[in-house]
């Protein structure tokens, strides 16, 4: 990152402010890692980072999300489970980064990786409390800048303790690997599955076209990644309809929120998003 706004296209004010979360001095190049700084000597950085990574993590993290390539927007989810025996109070962060950015500054390599593009929602993070054995799921919407290359963009999430600035765990996912969603409600999607109404209040119907006699399976997941409903059937007509009444497999109505679905058959496999109000 560039710590001063000197006209560099790589400068991000949020990243500058984020750096000041760590103790001074503030120089570049300089390593700020897991509670402290480790100077400007590149040769020492690998050992410092390796030591931090090898420390046992009291958290388990899972990431997933959706991305709409038409308007370059999406939603990222991160689930953190507390595997320790103590309550953890920490901040959860999200940031979009981009690799292979070319900028020939006054010194150093002109090719830059892990360039911070946007913190979600800000560099301050989201304070959360997680009891032993419990978990929390945070989600944030995002928009890619018009000049950013989606194939080089990643979203990083981590959970960090304010007191000692220790990172309990974290992960990264490529934006191009997120579930593809095209927002054309009530219209046949590019995937061959129509979902309407969406958003829905009392129920929604999947309409799809597969050869008569073809078996299919629809699975619906909540934001934690848990499958809440599985529907199976065999197509009896050229355009088949399968209705979800917003109830889970155990019979109770699901809560309002965002759900993900997968559709699987011999001739059609796709996925998407359902919004329940």
LUMDOMAR-63320 format. One line per 5 residues: their letters; for each residue x, y, z of N, C-alpha, C. Coordinates in Angstrom, 1 decimal, decimal comma, always signed. Layout:
REM LUMDOMAR-63320
a	X:Y:Z:X:Y:Z:X:Y:Z | ...
//
This chain:
REM LUMDOMAR-63320
xxxxx	+0,8:-1,2:+0,0:+0,0:+0,0:+0,0:+0,9:+1,2:+0,0 | +0,3:+2,4:-0,4:+1,0:+3,6:-0,4:+0,4:+4,4:+0,8 | +1,3:+4,9:+1,7:+0,8:+5,5:+2,9:+0,5:+7,0:+2,8 | +0,8:+7,6:+1,6:+0,5:+9,0:+1,4:-0,2:+9,1:+0,1 | -1,1:+10,1:+0,0:-1,9:+10,3:-1,2:-1,1:+11,2:-2,1
xxxxx	-0,2:+10,6:-2,8:+0,7:+11,4:-3,7:+0,4:+11,2:-5,2 | -0,9:+10,8:-5,4:-1,3:+10,6:-6,8:-1,3:+9,1:-7,2 | -0,8:+8,3:-6,3:-0,7:+6,8:-6,7:-2,1:+6,2:-6,8 | -2,4:+5,5:-7,9:-3,7:+4,8:-8,0:-3,8:+3,7:-7,0 | -2,8:+3,4:-6,2:-2,9:+2,3:-5,2:-3,2:+2,8:-3,8
xxxxx	-3,3:+4,1:-3,7:-3,6:+4,7:-2,4:-5,0:+4,4:-2,0 | -5,2:+4,0:-0,7:-6,5:+3,9:-0,1:-6,5:+4,5:+1,3 | -7,4:+5,5:+1,5:-7,4:+6,1:+2,8:-7,7:+5,1:+3,9 | -8,6:+4,2:+3,7:-8,9:+3,2:+4,7:-7,7:+2,4:+5,1 | -6,9:+2,0:+4,1:-5,7:+1,2:+4,4:-4,7:+2,0:+5,2
xxxxx	-4,6:+3,3:+4,9:-3,7:+4,2:+5,7:-4,2:+4,2:+7,2 | -5,5:+4,4:+7,4:-6,0:+4,4:+8,7:-5,9:+3,1:+9,4 | -6,1:+2,0:+8,7:-5,9:+0,7:+9,2:-4,5:+0,4:+9,7 | -3,5:+0,9:+9,0:-2,1:+0,8:+9,5:-1,9:+1,4:+10,8 | -2,6:+2,5:+11,1:-2,4:+3,2:+12,4:-3,1:+2,5:+13,5
xxxxx	-3,8:+1,4:+13,3:-4,3:+0,5:+14,3:-3,1:-0,2:+15,0 | -1,9:-0,3:+14,3:-0,7:-0,9:+14,9:+0,2:+0,2:+15,5 | +1,1:-0,2:+16,3:+2,0:+0,9:+16,9:+2,9:+1,4:+15,9 | +3,3:+2,7:+16,0:+4,2:+3,3:+15,1:+5,6:+2,7:+15,3 | +6,5:+2,9:+14,4:+6,5:+3,9:+13,3:+5,7:+3,4:+12,1
xxxxx	+5,4:+4,4:+11,2:+4,7:+4,0:+10,0:+5,5:+4,3:+8,7 | +6,2:+3,3:+8,2:+7,0:+3,4:+7,1:+6,6:+2,4:+6,0 | +7,1:+2,6:+4,8:+7,0:+1,5:+3,8:+8,4:+1,4:+3,1 | +8,9:+0,2:+2,9:+8,2:-1,1:+3,2:+8,4:-1,4:+4,7 | +7,4:-2,0:+5,3:+7,4:-2,3:+6,7:+6,3:-3,3:+7,0
xxxxx	+6,6:-4,3:+7,8:+5,7:-5,4:+8,1:+5,0:-5,1:+9,4 | +3,6:-5,1:+9,4:+2,8:-5,0:+10,5:+2,0:-6,3:+10,6 | +2,3:-7,1:+11,7:+1,8:-8,4:+11,7:+1,4:-8,8:+13,1 | +0,1:-9,1:+13,2:-0,4:-9,9:+14,4:+0,0:-9,2:+15,7 | -0,2:-7,9:+15,9:+0,0:-7,3:+17,1:+1,2:-6,4:+17,2
xxxxx	+2,0:-6,4:+16,2:+3,2:-5,5:+16,2:+3,8:-5,4:+14,8 | +5,0:-4,7:+14,8:+5,6:-4,4:+13,5:+7,0:-5,2:+13,6 | +7,4:-5,5:+12,4:+8,7:-6,3:+12,3:+9,7:-5,7:+11,3 | +9,6:-4,4:+11,2:+10,7:-3,7:+10,5:+10,6:-3,8:+9,0 | +11,7:-3,4:+8,3:+11,7:-3,3:+6,8:+12,6:-4,3:+6,2
xxxxx	+13,1:-5,2:+7,0:+14,0:-6,2:+6,4:+13,2:-7,4:+5,8 | +13,2:-7,5:+4,5:+12,4:-8,5:+3,9:+12,7:-9,9:+4,4 | +14,0:-10,1:+4,6:+14,5:-11,5:+5,0:+13,9:-12,0:+6,3 | +13,5:-11,1:+7,1:+12,9:-11,5:+8,4:+11,4:-11,7:+8,3 | +10,8:-11,2:+7,3:+9,3:-11,3:+7,2:+8,8:-12,7:+7,2
xxxxx	+9,4:-13,6:+6,3:+8,9:-14,9:+6,2:+8,8:-15,7:+7,5 | +9,9:-15,6:+8,3:+10,0:-16,3:+9,6:+8,9:-15,7:+10,5 | +8,8:-14,4:+10,5:+7,8:-13,8:+11,4:+6,4:-14,3:+11,1 | +6,0:-14,3:+9,8:+4,7:-14,7:+9,4:+4,5:-16,2:+9,6 | +5,5:-17,0:+9,3:+5,4:-18,4:+9,5:+5,1:-18,8:+11,0
xxxxx	+5,8:-18,1:+11,9:+5,7:-18,3:+13,3:+4,2:-18,0:+13,7 | +3,7:-16,9:+13,2:+2,3:-16,5:+13,6:+1,3:-17,5:+13,0 | +1,5:-18,0:+11,8:+0,6:-18,9:+11,2:+0,6:-20,2:+11,9 | +1,7:-20,7:+12,4:+1,8:-22,0:+13,1:+1,3:-22,0:+14,5 | +0,9:-20,8:+15,0:+0,3:-20,8:+16,4:-1,1:-21,4:+16,3
xxxxx	-1,4:-22,3:+17,3:-2,8:-22,9:+17,2:-3,9:-21,8:+17,2 | -4,9:-22,1:+16,4:-6,0:-21,1:+16,3:-7,2:-21,5:+17,1 | -7,8:-20,6:+17,9:-8,9:-21,0:+18,7:-10,2:-20,8:+17,9 | -10,1:-20,5:+16,6:-11,3:-20,3:+15,8:-11,2:-21,1:+14,5 | -12,4:-21,5:+14,0:-12,5:-22,2:+12,7:-13,3:-21,2:+11,8
xxxxx	-12,8:-21,0:+10,6:-13,5:-20,0:+9,7:-14,0:-20,7:+8,4 | -15,1:-20,2:+7,9:-15,7:-20,7:+6,6:-16,1:-19,4:+5,9 | -15,8:-19,4:+4,6:-16,3:-18,2:+3,8:-17,0:-18,7:+2,5 | -18,0:-17,9:+2,1:-18,7:-18,2:+0,9:-19,4:-16,9:+0,5 | -20,1:-16,9:-0,7:-20,8:-15,7:-1,1:-21,3:-15,8:-2,5
xxxxx	-21,9:-14,7:-3,0:-22,5:-14,6:-4,3:-21,9:-13,4:-5,0 | -21,9:-13,5:-6,4:-21,4:-12,4:-7,2:-22,2:-12,3:-8,5 | -22,6:-11,0:-8,8:-23,4:-10,7:-10,0:-22,5:-10,0:-11,0 | -22,1:-10,7:-12,0:-21,1:-10,2:-13,0:-21,7:-9,1:-13,8 | -23,1:-8,9:-13,9:-23,7:-7,9:-14,7:-23,5:-6,5:-14,0
xxxxx	-23,7:-6,4:-12,7:-23,5:-5,1:-12,1:-22,3:-5,1:-11,1 | -21,6:-6,2:-11,1:-20,3:-6,2:-10,4:-20,5:-6,1:-8,9 | -21,6:-6,6:-8,4:-21,9:-6,5:-7,0:-22,1:-7,9:-6,4 | -22,0:-8,0:-5,1:-22,1:-9,3:-4,5:-22,3:-9,2:-3,0 | -22,3:-10,4:-2,3:-22,4:-10,5:-0,9:-21,4:-11,5:-0,4
xxxxx	-20,6:-11,2:+0,6:-19,7:-12,1:+1,1:-20,1:-12,5:+2,6 | -19,9:-13,8:+2,9:-20,3:-14,3:+4,2:-19,0:-14,9:+4,9 | -18,9:-14,8:+6,2:-17,8:-15,4:+6,9:-18,4:-15,9:+8,2 | -18,2:-17,2:+8,5:-18,6:-17,8:+9,7:-17,4:-18,1:+10,6 | -17,5:-17,7:+11,9:-16,4:-18,0:+12,8:-17,0:-18,8:+14,0
xxxxx	-16,3:-20,0:+14,2:-16,7:-20,8:+15,4:-15,7:-20,8:+16,4 | -16,1:-20,5:+17,7:-15,2:-20,5:+18,8:-14,9:-21,9:+19,3 | -13,7:-22,4:+19,1:-13,3:-23,7:+19,5:-12,6:-23,7:+20,9 | -12,5:-22,6:+21,5:-11,8:-22,5:+22,8:-12,8:-22,7:+23,9 | -12,3:-22,6:+25,1:-13,2:-22,7:+26,3:-13,5:-21,3:+26,9
xxxxx	-13,1:-20,3:+26,3:-13,3:-18,9:+26,8:-14,2:-18,1:+25,8 | -14,9:-17,2:+26,3:-15,6:-16,2:+25,5:-14,6:-15,3:+24,8 | -14,8:-15,1:+23,5:-13,9:-14,3:+22,7:-14,7:-13,0:+22,2 | -14,1:-11,9:+22,5:-14,6:-10,6:+22,1:-13,6:-10,0:+21,1 | -14,0:-9,9:+19,8:-13,0:-9,5:+18,8:-13,7:-8,8:+17,7
xxxxx	-12,9:-8,3:+16,8:-13,4:-7,6:+15,6:-13,3:-8,5:+14,4 | -14,3:-8,4:+13,5:-14,2:-9,2:+12,2:-14,1:-8,2:+11,1 | -13,1:-8,4:+10,2:-12,8:-7,5:+9,2:-13,0:-8,2:+7,8 | -13,4:-7,4:+6,8:-13,5:-7,8:+5,4:-12,8:-6,7:+4,6 | -12,0:-7,2:+3,6:-11,3:-6,2:+2,7:-11,2:-6,9:+1,3
xxxxx	-11,5:-6,1:+0,3:-11,3:-6,5:-1,1:-9,8:-6,2:-1,5 | -9,1:-7,1:-2,1:-7,7:-6,9:-2,5:-7,6:-7,2:-4,0 | -6,6:-6,7:-4,7:-6,4:-7,0:-6,1:-4,9:-7,3:-6,3 | -4,6:-8,3:-7,1:-3,2:-8,7:-7,4:-2,8:-8,1:-8,8 | -1,5:-8,2:-9,0:-0,9:-7,8:-10,3:-1,3:-6,4:-10,8
xxxxx	-1,2:-5,5:-9,9:-1,5:-4,1:-10,2:-0,1:-3,4:-10,6 | -0,1:-2,8:-11,7:+1,1:-2,2:-12,2:+1,1:-0,7:-11,8 | +2,2:-0,3:-11,1:+2,4:+1,2:-10,9:+3,9:+1,4:-10,6 | +4,5:+2,1:-11,5:+6,0:+2,4:-11,4:+6,2:+3,6:-10,6 | +6,4:+3,4:-9,3:+6,6:+4,5:-8,4:+8,1:+4,9:-8,4
xxxxx	+8,5:+5,6:-7,4:+9,9:+6,1:-7,4:+10,9:+5,0:-6,9 | +10,4:+3,9:-6,3:+11,3:+2,9:-5,9:+10,5:+1,6:-5,8 | +11,2:+0,4:-5,8:+10,6:-0,9:-5,6:+10,1:-1,5:-6,9 | +9,5:-2,7:-6,8:+9,0:-3,4:-7,9:+7,7:-2,7:-8,4 | +7,5:-2,5:-9,7:+6,3:-1,8:-10,2:+5,1:-2,7:-10,1
xxxxx	+5,2:-4,0:-9,9:+4,1:-4,9:-9,8:+3,7:-5,1:-8,3 | +2,4:-4,9:-8,0:+2,0:-4,9:-6,6:+0,9:-6,0:-6,5 | +1,0:-6,8:-5,4:-0,1:-7,8:-5,1:-0,7:-7,4:-3,7 | -1,9:-8,0:-3,5:-2,6:-7,8:-2,3:-2,9:-6,3:-2,0 | -3,2:-5,6:-3,0:-3,5:-4,2:-2,9:-4,9:-4,0:-2,3
xxxxx	-5,0:-3,3:-1,2:-6,3:-3,1:-0,5:-7,1:-2,1:-1,4 | -8,3:-2,6:-1,8:-9,2:-1,8:-2,6:-10,4:-1,2:-1,9 | -10,9:-2,0:-0,9:-12,1:-1,5:-0,2:-12,3:-2,3:+1,0 | -12,4:-1,7:+2,2:-12,8:-2,3:+3,4:-14,3:-2,3:+3,6 | -14,8:-3,4:+4,1:-16,3:-3,6:+4,1:-16,8:-3,8:+5,6
xxxxx	-17,5:-2,8:+6,1:-17,8:-1,5:+5,5:-16,7:-0,5:+5,6 | -15,9:-0,6:+6,7:-14,8:+0,3:+6,9:-13,6:-0,5:+7,5 | -12,5:+0,2:+7,7:-11,3:-0,5:+8,4:-11,5:-0,7:+9,8 | -12,6:-0,2:+10,4:-12,8:-0,4:+11,9:-13,3:-1,8:+12,2 | -13,9:-2,5:+11,3:-14,4:-3,8:+11,5:-15,7:-3,9:+12,3
xxxxx	-16,1:-5,1:+12,6:-17,4:-5,4:+13,3:-17,1:-6,1:+14,6 | -17,4:-5,4:+15,8:-17,1:-6,0:+17,1:-18,2:-7,1:+17,3 | -17,7:-8,3:+17,8:-18,6:-9,4:+18,0:-18,2:-10,2:+19,3 | -19,1:-10,8:+19,9:-18,8:-11,7:+21,1:-19,3:-13,1:+20,8 | -18,4:-14,0:+21,0:-18,7:-15,4:+20,6:-18,4:-16,3:+21,9
xxxxx	-19,4:-17,0:+22,4:-19,3:-17,8:+23,5:-18,6:-19,1:+23,1 | -18,0:-19,9:+24,1:-17,3:-21,1:+23,8:-18,2:-22,1:+23,1 | -17,8:-22,7:+22,0:-18,5:-23,6:+21,2:-19,6:-23,0:+20,3 | -19,8:-21,7:+20,4:-20,8:-21,0:+19,6:-20,1:-20,5:+18,3 | -20,9:-19,9:+17,4:-20,4:-19,4:+16,2:-21,2:-18,1:+15,8
xxxxx	-20,6:-17,3:+15,0:-21,2:-16,1:+14,4:-21,0:-16,0:+12,9 | -22,0:-15,5:+12,2:-21,8:-15,3:+10,8:-22,1:-13,9:+10,5 | -21,1:-13,2:+9,8:-21,2:-11,9:+9,4:-21,3:-11,8:+7,8 | -22,0:-10,9:+7,3:-22,1:-10,7:+5,8:-22,0:-9,3:+5,5 | -21,4:-9,0:+4,3:-21,3:-7,6:+3,8:-21,5:-7,6:+2,3
xxxxx	-22,2:-6,6:+1,8:-22,3:-6,4:+0,4:-21,1:-5,7:-0,1 | -20,8:-5,9:-1,4:-19,7:-5,2:-2,0:-19,9:-4,9:-3,4 | -19,1:-3,9:-4,0:-19,1:-3,6:-5,4:-17,7:-3,4:-5,9 | -17,4:-4,1:-7,0:-16,1:-3,9:-7,6:-15,9:-2,7:-8,4 | -14,8:-2,0:-8,2:-14,6:-0,8:-9,0:-14,5:-1,1:-10,5
xxxxx	-14,8:-0,1:-11,3:-14,9:-0,4:-12,7:-13,6:-0,8:-13,3 | -12,4:-0,3:-12,7:-11,1:-0,7:-13,3:-10,5:-1,9:-12,7 | -11,1:-2,5:-11,7:-10,6:-3,7:-11,1:-10,8:-4,9:-11,9 | -9,8:-5,8:-12,0:-9,9:-7,0:-12,7:-10,5:-8,1:-11,8 | -11,8:-8,5:-12,1:-12,4:-9,5:-11,2:-11,6:-10,7:-11,0
xxxxx	-10,9:-11,2:-12,0:-10,1:-12,4:-11,9:-8,8:-12,2:-11,0 | -8,6:-11,0:-10,6:-7,4:-10,7:-9,7:-7,9:-10,3:-8,4 | -9,2:-10,2:-8,2:-9,7:-9,7:-6,9:-10,0:-10,8:-5,9 | -9,7:-10,6:-4,7:-10,0:-11,5:-3,6:-10,7:-10,8:-2,5 | -11,4:-11,5:-1,6:-11,9:-10,9:-0,4:-11,3:-11,7:+0,8
xxxxx	-10,7:-10,9:+1,7:-10,1:-11,5:+2,9:-10,9:-11,1:+4,1 | -11,1:-12,1:+5,0:-11,8:-11,8:+6,2:-10,9:-12,4:+7,4 | -10,9:-11,7:+8,5:-10,2:-12,3:+9,6:-10,8:-11,7:+10,9 | -10,5:-12,4:+12,0:-11,1:-12,0:+13,3:-9,9:-11,7:+14,2 | -9,9:-10,5:+14,9:-8,7:-10,0:+15,6:-9,1:-9,5:+16,9
xxxxx	-8,3:-9,8:+17,9:-8,4:-9,3:+19,3:-7,9:-7,9:+19,4 | -8,7:-7,0:+19,9:-8,2:-5,6:+20,1:-7,1:-5,5:+21,1 | -7,2:-6,2:+22,2:-6,3:-6,0:+23,3:-4,8:-6,2:+22,9 | -4,5:-7,3:+22,3:-3,1:-7,6:+21,9:-3,0:-7,7:+20,4 | -4,0:-7,4:+19,6:-4,1:-7,3:+18,2:-3,7:-8,7:+17,6
xxxxx	-4,0:-9,8:+18,3:-3,8:-11,1:+17,7:-4,9:-11,5:+16,7 | -4,5:-12,1:+15,6:-5,4:-12,6:+14,7:-5,7:-14,0:+15,0 | -7,0:-14,3:+15,4:-7,4:-15,7:+15,8:-7,5:-16,6:+14,6 | -8,0:-16,1:+13,5:-8,0:-16,9:+12,2:-8,5:-16,0:+11,1 | -8,4:-16,5:+9,9:-8,8:-15,7:+8,7:-8,8:-16,6:+7,5
xxxxx	-9,2:-16,0:+6,4:-9,3:-16,8:+5,2:-9,4:-15,8:+4,0 | -9,3:-16,4:+2,8:-9,5:-15,6:+1,6:-10,2:-16,4:+0,5 | -10,9:-15,7:-0,3:-11,7:-16,4:-1,4:-11,7:-15,4:-2,6 | -11,5:-16,0:-3,8:-11,5:-15,2:-5,0:-12,9:-14,8:-5,4 | -13,1:-13,6:-5,8:-14,4:-13,1:-6,2:-14,9:-14,0:-7,4
xxxxx	-14,1:-14,4:-8,3:-14,5:-15,2:-9,4:-14,9:-16,6:-9,0 | -14,6:-17,0:-7,8:-15,1:-18,3:-7,3:-16,4:-18,3:-6,5 | -16,9:-17,1:-6,3:-18,2:-17,0:-5,6:-19,3:-17,5:-6,5 | -20,4:-17,8:-5,9:-21,6:-18,3:-6,6:-22,1:-17,2:-7,6 | -22,2:-17,6:-8,9:-22,7:-16,6:-9,9:-24,2:-16,4:-9,8
xxxxx	-24,6:-15,2:-9,7:-26,0:-14,8:-9,6:-26,3:-13,7:-10,6 | -27,3:-13,9:-11,4:-27,7:-12,9:-12,3:-29,1:-12,4:-11,8 | -29,2:-11,1:-11,6:-30,4:-10,5:-11,0:-31,4:-10,1:-12,0 | -32,2:-11,1:-12,4:-33,3:-10,9:-13,3:-34,6:-11,6:-12,8 | -35,1:-11,0:-11,7:-36,2:-11,6:-11,0:-37,4:-11,8:-11,9
xxxxx	-38,1:-13,0:-11,8:-39,2:-13,4:-12,5:-39,0:-13,6:-14,0 | -37,7:-13,7:-14,4:-37,3:-13,9:-15,8:-36,5:-15,2:-15,8 | -36,5:-15,9:-16,9:-35,6:-17,1:-17,1:-34,1:-16,6:-17,0 | -33,4:-17,2:-16,1:-32,0:-16,8:-15,9:-31,1:-17,6:-16,9 | -29,9:-17,1:-17,0:-28,9:-17,7:-17,9:-28,7:-19,2:-17,6
xxxxx	-29,0:-19,5:-16,3:-28,7:-20,9:-15,8:-29,8:-21,8:-16,3 | -31,0:-21,3:-16,8:-32,1:-22,2:-17,2:-33,1:-22,4:-16,1 | -32,9:-21,8:-14,9:-33,9:-21,9:-13,8:-34,5:-20,6:-13,5 | -35,8:-20,5:-13,5:-36,5:-19,3:-13,1:-37,1:-19,5:-11,7 | -36,9:-18,4:-10,9:-37,3:-18,4:-9,5:-38,2:-17,2:-9,3
xxxxx	-39,5:-17,5:-8,9:-40,4:-16,4:-8,7:-41,5:-16,8:-7,7 | -41,9:-15,8:-6,9:-41,4:-14,5:-6,7:-40,0:-14,6:-5,9 | -39,2:-13,6:-6,1:-38,0:-13,5:-5,4:-37,6:-12,0:-5,4 | -37,7:-11,3:-4,2:-37,9:-11,8:-2,9:-39,3:-12,4:-2,7 | -39,5:-13,3:-1,7:-40,7:-14,0:-1,5:-41,2:-13,8:+0,0
xxxxx	-42,5:-14,0:+0,2:-43,1:-13,9:+1,5:-43,7:-15,2:+2,0 | -44,5:-15,8:+1,1:-45,3:-17,0:+1,4:-44,7:-18,3:+0,7 | -43,9:-18,1:-0,3:-43,3:-19,2:-1,0:-42,8:-18,8:-2,3 | -42,1:-19,7:-3,0:-41,5:-19,4:-4,3:-41,5:-20,6:-5,1 | -41,4:-20,5:-6,4:-41,5:-21,6:-7,3:-40,3:-21,6:-8,3
xxxxx	-39,7:-22,8:-8,4:-38,6:-23,0:-9,3:-39,2:-23,6:-10,6 | -39,0:-22,9:-11,7:-39,4:-23,4:-13,0:-38,2:-23,7:-13,9 | -38,1:-24,9:-14,5:-37,0:-25,3:-15,2:-37,4:-26,3:-16,3 | -36,5:-26,4:-17,3:-36,8:-27,3:-18,4:-35,7:-28,4:-18,5 | -36,0:-29,6:-18,3:-35,2:-30,8:-18,4:-36,0:-31,8:-19,2
xxxxx	-35,3:-32,8:-19,8:-36,0:-33,9:-20,4:-37,0:-34,6:-19,5 | -38,2:-34,9:-20,0:-39,2:-35,7:-19,3:-38,6:-37,0:-18,8 | -38,8:-37,2:-17,5:-38,3:-38,4:-16,8:-37,0:-38,2:-16,2 | -36,5:-37,0:-16,2:-35,2:-36,7:-15,6:-35,3:-36,4:-14,1 | -34,6:-37,0:-13,2:-34,6:-36,7:-11,8:-33,8:-35,4:-11,5
xxxxx	-34,3:-34,7:-10,4:-33,6:-33,5:-10,0:-33,6:-33,4:-8,5 | -32,7:-32,6:-8,0:-32,6:-32,3:-6,6:-32,4:-30,8:-6,4 | -33,1:-30,2:-5,5:-33,0:-28,8:-5,1:-32,6:-28,8:-3,6 | -31,5:-28,2:-3,3:-31,1:-28,0:-1,9:-31,0:-26,5:-1,6 | -31,5:-26,2:-0,4:-31,5:-24,8:+0,1:-30,7:-24,7:+1,3
xxxxx	-29,8:-23,7:+1,4:-28,9:-23,5:+2,5:-29,1:-22,2:+3,1 | -28,9:-22,1:+4,4:-28,9:-20,8:+5,1:-27,5:-20,2:+5,0 | -27,3:-19,0:+5,6:-26,1:-18,3:+5,4:-24,9:-18,9:+6,2 | -25,2:-19,9:+7,1:-24,1:-20,6:+7,8:-23,6:-21,8:+7,0 | -24,3:-22,1:+5,8:-23,9:-23,2:+5,0:-24,7:-24,5:+5,3
xxxxx	-25,7:-24,4:+6,3:-26,4:-25,6:+6,7:-27,6:-25,8:+5,7 | -27,7:-27,0:+5,2:-28,9:-27,3:+4,3:-30,1:-27,4:+5,1 | -31,1:-26,6:+4,8:-32,3:-26,5:+5,6:-33,5:-27,3:+4,9 | -33,4:-27,4:+3,6:-34,4:-28,1:+2,9:-33,9:-28,8:+1,6 | -34,3:-30,1:+1,4:-34,0:-30,8:+0,2:-35,3:-31,3:-0,5
xxxxx	-35,4:-31,0:-1,8:-36,5:-31,3:-2,5:-36,1:-32,1:-3,7 | -36,7:-33,3:-4,0:-36,3:-34,1:-5,1:-37,6:-34,4:-5,9 | -37,4:-34,8:-7,2:-38,5:-35,1:-8,0:-38,1:-35,7:-9,4 | -39,0:-36,0:-10,2:-38,8:-36,5:-11,6:-39,6:-35,6:-12,5 | -39,0:-35,0:-13,5:-39,8:-34,2:-14,4:-40,8:-34,9:-15,2
xxxxx	-42,1:-34,4:-15,1:-43,2:-35,1:-15,8:-43,7:-34,3:-17,0 | -43,2:-33,1:-17,2:-43,6:-32,3:-18,4:-42,4:-31,4:-18,9 | -42,6:-30,8:-20,0:-41,5:-30,1:-20,7:-41,0:-29,0:-19,8 | -41,9:-28,2:-19,2:-41,5:-27,2:-18,3:-42,0:-27,6:-16,9 | -41,1:-27,9:-16,0:-41,5:-28,4:-14,7:-41,4:-27,3:-13,6
xxxxx	-42,3:-27,4:-12,6:-42,4:-26,5:-11,5:-42,2:-27,2:-10,2 | -41,4:-26,7:-9,3:-41,3:-27,2:-8,0:-41,4:-26,1:-7,0 | -42,3:-26,2:-6,0:-42,6:-25,0:-5,1:-42,0:-25,3:-3,8 | -41,4:-24,2:-3,2:-40,9:-24,3:-1,9:-41,8:-23,4:-1,0 | -42,3:-24,0:+0,0:-43,3:-23,3:+0,9:-42,6:-22,5:+2,1
xxxxx	-41,3:-22,4:+2,0:-40,4:-21,7:+3,0:-40,3:-22,4:+4,3 | -40,6:-23,7:+4,2:-40,4:-24,5:+5,4:-39,2:-25,4:+5,3 | -38,5:-25,6:+6,5:-37,4:-26,5:+6,5:-37,8:-27,9:+6,5 | -36,9:-28,8:+6,4:-37,2:-30,3:+6,4:-37,9:-30,7:+7,6 | -37,7:-30,1:+8,8:-38,4:-30,5:+10,0:-39,8:-29,9:+10,1
xxxxx	-40,2:-29,0:+9,1:-41,5:-28,5:+9,1:-41,7:-27,1:+9,5 | -40,8:-26,5:+10,2:-40,9:-25,1:+10,7:-40,6:-24,1:+9,5 | -41,3:-23,0:+9,6:-41,0:-22,0:+8,6:-39,6:-21,4:+8,8 | -38,8:-21,1:+7,8:-37,5:-20,5:+7,9:-37,6:-19,1:+8,3 | -36,6:-18,5:+8,9:-36,6:-17,1:+9,2:-36,3:-16,3:+7,9
xxxxx	-36,7:-15,0:+8,1:-36,4:-14,1:+7,0:-34,9:-14,0:+6,8 | -34,4:-13,8:+5,6:-33,0:-13,6:+5,3:-32,6:-14,1:+3,9 | -31,3:-14,2:+3,7:-30,8:-14,7:+2,4:-30,5:-16,1:+2,4 | -30,9:-16,9:+1,4:-30,7:-18,3:+1,3:-30,0:-18,6:+0,0 | -29,2:-19,6:-0,1:-28,6:-20,1:-1,3:-29,2:-21,4:-1,7
xxxxx	-29,4:-21,6:-3,0:-29,9:-22,9:-3,5:-29,0:-23,5:-4,5 | -29,0:-24,8:-4,6:-28,3:-25,5:-5,7:-29,4:-26,4:-6,4 | -29,3:-26,4:-7,7:-30,2:-27,3:-8,5:-29,3:-28,3:-9,3 | -29,6:-29,6:-9,1:-28,8:-30,6:-9,8:-29,7:-31,6:-10,5 | -29,3:-31,9:-11,8:-30,0:-32,9:-12,6:-29,0:-33,4:-13,6
xxxxx	-29,4:-34,4:-14,4:-28,5:-34,9:-15,4:-28,1:-33,9:-16,4 | -29,0:-33,0:-16,7:-28,7:-32,0:-17,8:-28,5:-30,6:-17,4 | -28,7:-30,3:-16,1:-28,7:-28,9:-15,6:-28,2:-28,9:-14,2 | -27,1:-28,1:-13,9:-26,6:-27,9:-12,6:-26,3:-26,4:-12,4 | -26,9:-25,8:-11,4:-26,7:-24,4:-11,2:-27,0:-24,0:-9,8
xxxxx	-26,9:-22,8:-9,4:-27,1:-22,3:-8,1:-27,5:-20,8:-8,1 | -28,0:-20,4:-7,0:-28,5:-19,0:-6,9:-28,9:-18,6:-5,5 | -29,6:-17,5:-5,5:-29,9:-16,8:-4,2:-31,4:-16,7:-4,1 | -31,9:-16,8:-2,8:-33,4:-16,6:-2,5:-33,4:-15,6:-1,4 | -34,2:-14,6:-1,5:-34,4:-13,6:-0,4:-35,8:-13,9:+0,2
xx	-35,9:-14,2:+1,5:-37,1:-14,4:+2,2:-37,4:-13,2:+3,1 | -38,6:-12,7:+2,9:-39,0:-11,5:+3,7:-39,9:-11,9:+4,8
//
